Amino acid sequence: MFNFLRKKVKKEDSSHLEEVAIDDLEVWFNNKLSHSDFQEQVHEFLNQLKDYKWALGEKILQLEEAKIGEDDDKRIEDKIKNVVLGHKNNYIKEMNRFLEKLNIPDDADIWSSIRFSQDLNSSLDELSQRTAKNYQASQYLFFQPVEEVFKLVSSINALTKEFNKKIEDKKLHKVDEIKTKITVLTEKKKIKEKLTEALKNQEERLQKNLEHKTKQEKEKERISQSSDFANFNSLKEKELSIKRQLDDNKNEVFKFFYNLERALRKYEKLAPDQKLVKAYLEDTITAFSQDSALRVVGVLENMESCLKSGELALDDRQKEVVLEQISRAKNGHLRNLSDKRKEVQTRLDEVKSKLKRYTFDEQMEELDYKLDHFAQQIDLTQKELVDLKTKLDTLDKRKVEEEAVGLIKEVLNTDIRVG
């Protein structure tokens, strides 16, 4: 029997647990507050406060109209009367200012009334500090009307403190904190939704980039395995080999004329064909490739004559080297180099002509560009995914949720689960 009752009580307790979505939590909480039995006390507080406000206005008016008694007027010096009147006027001024700012709501909810009473309490404390001296001084000649104003203000103060005590007892002073936590929860939920959506978009973007990269890799592999690409590669290798031969030929030409450079510079002013000598000195390779008739051999023969006649002076070692190079030129060395260059250039032109039939260079360059682009996008997206996941992991709303639920239970005596 007892076990049955225990189970029944437990079942009834669990039925009080309310499920509330985060988006609905603020409306739910406000609704609960509006149906609280404390709402009646709010109305009582506000209505009584309105009565006090009206009465205070009447008493302030009576104080304004109050005159100094005949006996006092005769026995007290004018200087003192003026001082007291000054304090009275200041007291009335401060009270009227307080009264003007005392805007009592007609139909306030619990939260608004709590904020109102807290602000009123602060205003009363400030009023007390500002009017203490005026109050004491005014009593000297206007004791009764000043005291009646003071008593009404004291009644308002006592009413406000009593209401604030009820708020404390009901733990309703925590309403503001609850509302703040509800706002934080709502904001965290929105942030989480945005991060989750961004994460989903980035994952889709990553997948698309991976698919594009795979597609380009397959296309590159397909081209690489074709017979045309094999022929193209063979021609490219042949082109490279021929270019090396052409470079070797250019090096031979450069070395030959490098050994003659100093002599040619001295001979330049003596040479009948100065323009040709200057061309060889400025750009040997270009001058040689354009000198198909090898007029330079004639220049070298004339320079040999000048050396032998003493018209062109060089030291013995230089003279020996120069004469040896001129001898090689006269014996066909330069002709061999020129013919070799032409033959190699002809073969290079033929290979290049065959390569023009293919567009693999452009295709591969475009494929490599796309592959590099997608690789960069994949790397960037993966970094962004890590950043988003980190933000999601650190976005922990459980602590705020637990605090809000605990405060709600404390204030409303209601168990809830936030979904």
Backbone hydrogen bonds, N-H to C=O, Kabsch-Sander energy under -0.5 kcal/mol:
donor,donor_aa,acceptor,acceptor_aa,energy
5,L,1,M,-2.2
6,R,2,F,-2.6
7,K,3,N,-2.4
8,K,4,F,-2.3
9,V,5,L,-2.7
10,K,6,R,-2.2
11,K,7,K,-2.4
12,E,8,K,-2.4
13,D,9,V,-2.5
14,S,10,K,-2.1
15,S,11,K,-1.2
16,H,12,E,-0.5
16,H,13,D,-1.4
17,L,14,S,-1.2
18,E,415,D,-2.4
20,V,18,E,-0.6
20,V,417,R,-2.7
24,D,21,A,-0.9
25,L,21,A,-0.8
25,L,22,I,-0.9
26,E,22,I,-0.5
28,W,24,D,-2.7
29,F,25,L,-2.7
30,N,26,E,-2.6
31,N,27,V,-2.4
32,K,28,W,-2.3
33,L,29,F,-2.3
34,S,30,N,-2.3
35,H,31,N,-1.3
36,S,33,L,-1.5
39,Q,36,S,-1.9
40,E,37,D,-0.9
41,Q,37,D,-0.6
42,V,38,F,-1.7
43,H,39,Q,-2.0
44,E,40,E,-2.2
45,F,41,Q,-2.5
46,L,42,V,-2.5
47,N,43,H,-2.6
48,Q,44,E,-2.6
49,L,45,F,-2.1
50,K,46,L,-2.0
51,D,47,N,-1.8
52,Y,48,Q,-2.3
53,K,49,L,-2.3
54,W,50,K,-2.4
55,A,51,D,-2.4
56,L,52,Y,-2.8
57,G,53,K,-2.2
58,E,54,W,-1.8
59,K,55,A,-2.4
60,I,56,L,-2.5
61,L,57,G,-1.9
62,Q,58,E,-2.2
63,L,59,K,-2.1
64,E,60,I,-2.2
65,E,61,L,-1.9
66,A,62,Q,-1.0
73,D,69,G,-2.7
74,K,70,E,-1.6
75,R,71,D,-2.2
76,I,72,D,-2.0
81,K,77,E,-2.3
82,N,78,D,-2.7
83,V,79,K,-1.8
84,V,80,I,-2.6
85,L,81,K,-2.9
86,G,82,N,-2.1
87,H,83,V,-2.0
88,K,84,V,-2.7
89,N,85,L,-2.6
90,N,86,G,-2.1
91,Y,87,H,-2.5
92,I,88,K,-2.7
93,K,89,N,-2.5
94,E,90,N,-2.5
95,M,91,Y,-2.3
96,N,92,I,-2.7
97,R,93,K,-2.1
98,F,94,E,-2.3
99,L,95,M,-2.5
100,E,96,N,-2.5
101,K,97,R,-1.7
102,L,98,F,-0.8
102,L,99,L,-0.5
103,N,101,K,-2.0
104,I,102,L,-1.0
113,S,109,D,-2.5
114,I,110,I,-2.2
115,R,111,W,-2.2
116,F,112,S,-2.6
117,S,113,S,-2.8
118,Q,114,I,-2.2
119,D,115,R,-2.2
120,L,116,F,-2.6
121,N,117,S,-2.2
122,S,118,Q,-1.7
123,S,119,D,-2.4
124,L,120,L,-2.5
125,D,121,N,-1.9
126,E,122,S,-2.2
127,L,123,S,-2.5
128,S,124,L,-2.4
129,Q,125,D,-1.8
130,R,126,E,-2.3
131,T,127,L,-2.0
132,A,128,S,-1.0
135,Y,131,T,-3.2
136,Q,132,A,-2.1
137,A,133,K,-2.2
138,S,134,N,-2.5
139,Q,135,Y,-1.5
140,Y,137,A,-1.1
141,L,138,S,-1.1
142,F,138,S,-2.4
143,F,139,Q,-0.6
146,V,142,F,-2.1
147,E,143,F,-2.7
148,E,144,Q,-2.1
149,V,145,P,-1.7
150,F,146,V,-2.7
151,K,147,E,-2.7
152,L,148,E,-1.7
153,V,149,V,-2.2
154,S,150,F,-2.6
155,S,151,K,-2.2
156,I,152,L,-2.4
157,N,153,V,-2.5
158,A,154,S,-2.8
159,L,155,S,-2.7
160,T,156,I,-2.5
161,K,157,N,-2.5
162,E,158,A,-2.4
163,F,159,L,-2.4
164,N,160,T,-2.7
165,K,161,K,-2.1
166,K,162,E,-2.0
167,I,163,F,-2.2
168,E,164,N,-2.3
169,D,165,K,-2.8
170,K,166,K,-2.3
171,K,168,E,-1.1
172,L,167,I,-2.4
173,H,167,I,-0.7
174,K,171,K,-1.4
175,V,172,L,-1.9
178,I,174,K,-2.4
179,K,175,V,-2.7
180,T,176,D,-2.1
181,K,177,E,-2.3
182,I,178,I,-2.5
183,T,179,K,-2.2
184,V,180,T,-2.4
185,L,181,K,-2.7
186,T,182,I,-2.5
187,E,183,T,-2.5
188,K,184,V,-2.7
189,K,185,L,-2.3
190,K,186,T,-2.2
191,I,187,E,-2.6
192,K,188,K,-2.6
193,E,189,K,-2.4
194,K,190,K,-2.4
195,L,191,I,-2.8
196,T,192,K,-2.7
197,E,193,E,-2.3
198,A,194,K,-2.6
199,L,195,L,-2.6
200,K,196,T,-2.3
201,N,197,E,-2.3
202,Q,198,A,-2.4
203,E,199,L,-2.3
204,E,200,K,-2.2
205,R,201,N,-2.4
206,L,202,Q,-2.7
207,Q,203,E,-2.2
208,K,204,E,-2.2
209,N,205,R,-2.3
210,L,206,L,-2.4
211,E,207,Q,-2.2
212,H,208,K,-2.6
213,K,209,N,-2.4
214,T,210,L,-2.3
215,K,211,E,-2.2
216,Q,212,H,-2.2
217,E,213,K,-2.3
218,K,214,T,-2.3
219,E,215,K,-2.0
220,K,216,Q,-2.3
221,E,217,E,-2.2
222,R,218,K,-2.5
223,I,219,E,-2.2
224,S,220,K,-2.4
225,Q,221,E,-1.5
226,S,223,I,-1.4
230,A,226,S,-1.3
231,N,227,S,-2.2
232,F,228,D,-2.5
233,N,229,F,-2.6
234,S,230,A,-2.1
235,L,231,N,-2.3
236,K,232,F,-2.2
237,E,233,N,-2.3
238,K,234,S,-2.1
239,E,235,L,-2.9
240,L,236,K,-2.2
241,S,237,E,-2.2
242,I,238,K,-2.5
243,K,239,E,-2.4
244,R,240,L,-1.7
245,Q,241,S,-1.7
246,L,242,I,-2.5
247,D,243,K,-2.3
248,D,244,R,-2.4
249,N,245,Q,-2.2
250,K,246,L,-2.2
251,N,247,D,-2.2
252,E,248,D,-2.0
253,V,249,N,-2.2
254,F,250,K,-2.7
255,K,251,N,-2.7
256,F,252,E,-2.3
257,F,253,V,-2.2
258,Y,254,F,-1.9
259,N,255,K,-1.5
260,L,257,F,-0.6
261,E,257,F,-0.7
261,E,258,Y,-0.8
264,L,260,L,-2.9
265,R,261,E,-2.2
266,K,262,R,-1.6
267,Y,263,A,-2.2
268,E,264,L,-1.6
270,L,267,Y,-1.3
271,A,267,Y,-1.7
274,Q,272,P,-0.8
277,V,273,D,-1.7
278,K,274,Q,-2.8
279,A,275,K,-1.9
280,Y,276,L,-2.0
281,L,277,V,-2.0
282,E,278,K,-2.2
283,D,279,A,-2.5
287,A,283,D,-2.5
288,F,284,T,-2.5
289,S,285,I,-2.2
290,Q,286,T,-1.6
291,D,287,A,-0.9
292,S,290,Q,-1.4
294,L,291,D,-1.3
297,V,294,L,-1.4
298,G,294,L,-0.5
299,V,295,R,-1.6
300,L,296,V,-2.4
301,E,297,V,-2.0
302,N,298,G,-2.1
303,M,299,V,-2.2
304,E,300,L,-1.8
305,S,301,E,-1.8
306,C,302,N,-2.0
307,L,303,M,-1.8
308,K,304,E,-2.3
309,S,305,S,-2.2
310,G,306,C,-0.7
311,E,306,C,-1.1
312,L,306,C,-2.1
313,A,311,E,-0.6
319,K,315,D,-3.0
320,E,316,D,-2.3
321,V,317,R,-2.0
322,V,318,Q,-2.7
323,L,319,K,-2.5
324,E,320,E,-1.9
325,Q,321,V,-2.1
326,I,322,V,-2.5
327,S,323,L,-2.2
328,R,324,E,-1.8
329,A,325,Q,-2.0
330,K,326,I,-2.5
331,N,327,S,-1.6
332,G,329,A,-1.5
333,H,328,R,-2.5
336,N,332,G,-2.5
337,L,333,H,-2.3
338,S,334,L,-2.6
339,D,335,R,-2.9
340,K,336,N,-2.6
341,R,337,L,-2.3
342,K,338,S,-2.4
343,E,339,D,-2.5
344,V,340,K,-2.8
345,Q,341,R,-2.9
346,T,342,K,-2.3
347,R,343,E,-2.0
348,L,344,V,-2.4
349,D,345,Q,-2.5
350,E,346,T,-2.0
351,V,347,R,-2.1
352,K,348,L,-2.6
353,S,349,D,-2.2
354,K,350,E,-1.8
355,L,351,V,-2.2
356,K,352,K,-1.3
357,R,354,K,-1.2
358,Y,355,L,-1.8
363,Q,359,T,-2.5
364,M,360,F,-3.1
365,E,361,D,-2.2
366,E,362,E,-2.5
367,L,363,Q,-2.7
368,D,364,M,-2.8
369,Y,365,E,-2.1
370,K,366,E,-2.5
371,L,367,L,-2.8
372,D,368,D,-2.5
373,H,369,Y,-2.5
374,F,370,K,-2.9
375,A,371,L,-2.2
376,Q,372,D,-2.2
377,Q,373,H,-2.3
378,I,374,F,-2.5
379,D,375,A,-2.3
380,L,376,Q,-2.7
381,T,377,Q,-2.8
382,Q,378,I,-2.4
383,K,379,D,-1.9
384,E,380,L,-2.2
385,L,381,T,-2.4
386,V,382,Q,-2.0
387,D,383,K,-2.2
388,L,384,E,-2.6
389,K,385,L,-2.6
390,T,386,V,-2.1
391,K,387,D,-2.2
392,L,388,L,-2.3
393,D,389,K,-2.4
394,T,390,T,-1.9
395,L,391,K,-1.0
396,D,394,T,-2.0
397,K,395,L,-0.7
401,E,397,K,-2.6
402,E,398,R,-2.9
403,E,399,K,-2.3
404,A,400,V,-2.7
405,V,401,E,-2.6
406,G,402,E,-2.4
407,L,403,E,-2.4
408,I,404,A,-2.5
409,K,405,V,-2.2
410,E,406,G,-2.0
411,V,407,L,-2.4
412,L,408,I,-3.3
413,N,408,I,-0.5
413,N,409,K,-1.5
417,R,18,E,-3.2
419,G,20,V,-2.3
419,G,417,R,-0.5
